[in-house]
Amino acid sequence: MSRGTGKRYDETFKKETVKYILENSKPITQVARETGVNSNTLHGWIKKYGQQPEIKAAQTFSTPDAELKALKKQLRDLEEENEILKKAMHYFAKSPR
């Protein structure tokens, strides 16, 4: 199955979309509907571009509560990734070579 059948977006559009999401603290599903871009694609863009200095600087929090909420979400996501990696590690450690 080929992955080349989807739409292609230029780097500027991707970065601006990520910046828009982070600046406005909008749900990804809402931005996906607004832009016509798949939400999974947007998640990938955020992961790829979200840590770049010019985009990270754009991320503003309206209140300390908003920042705390974002940090808690990031912590949950990282803990979930850790659990997945642990399960994968155990799976591959058990499998015969």
N, C-alpha and C positions, 0 to 999 in steps of 0.2 A: 504494500500500500504506500503510495507516494504522499509526502507531506507538501509537495510543491503546488498543490491545487488551490490553496487558500489565497486570500488577499495579501498583498505586500504593502507595508507601510514604511515610509521613510523614517530615519532616525529622529528627525526634528519632531515629527508628529508623535512618535512614541514618547519622547522626553517631555513634550508639552502636555501630553495626556497624563503622564505620571505626576507631573508638577501640579496640574489641575486637581487631580484626585487628592494629593497631599495638602495643597493649600486650602481646599474647601472642605476637607474631611468628609467627602461624599462617599456613600457606599459604592463599592465597585460595580455591583449589579445595576445601580442607577446610571453610572457613567457608561456602562456597557450598552444599556438601552439608548442613551443619548447619542453615543458615537457609532453604534452599530458594530462594535468590536466585541468579540466573545470575552466573557468575564475571565475565563482561564488564561486567555492571551494577556489580558490586563494584569493579572496576578504575576505572570512571567515578566512583564515589562517592569512592574514595581520591584520585583526581586532583582532584575538586572540593572535598572537605572536609579532605583530609590536611594542608593547609598552614595551617588555621585554628589560632590560638594555643592554644585549649583542647584541641584534639586533638593538636597537635604536642607539647605539654607532656606528654601521656600516653604518648608513645612513649619507652619506656625500653629500654635495652640491657643485657642481663645481663652481658655482658663486652665488653671492647674489640674482641675478634674479631667479635662480633655486630654491633657498630657499623660496623666496617670492611667486613664482608660487605654490610650494608645500603647503605653508601655506594658500594661497588663496583657493586652492582646498580643503584643510582640513576644512576651514571655510564654504565653500559652502556645503560640505557634512554634516557638523554639523547643518547648517541652514535647510537643507532639512530634516534631521532626526527630528529636532524640529517641523517643519511643519507637518510632518506625525504624530508625537505624539500628537500635538494639535488637529488635525482632529480626531484622535482616541479617545482622551479625550472627545471631543464634541459628538462624535457618541455614546459612552458608557454612557455619562451623559443623553442623550435623551432617550435611550432605556429603555423600561419598564422592571422591574425585576420580 
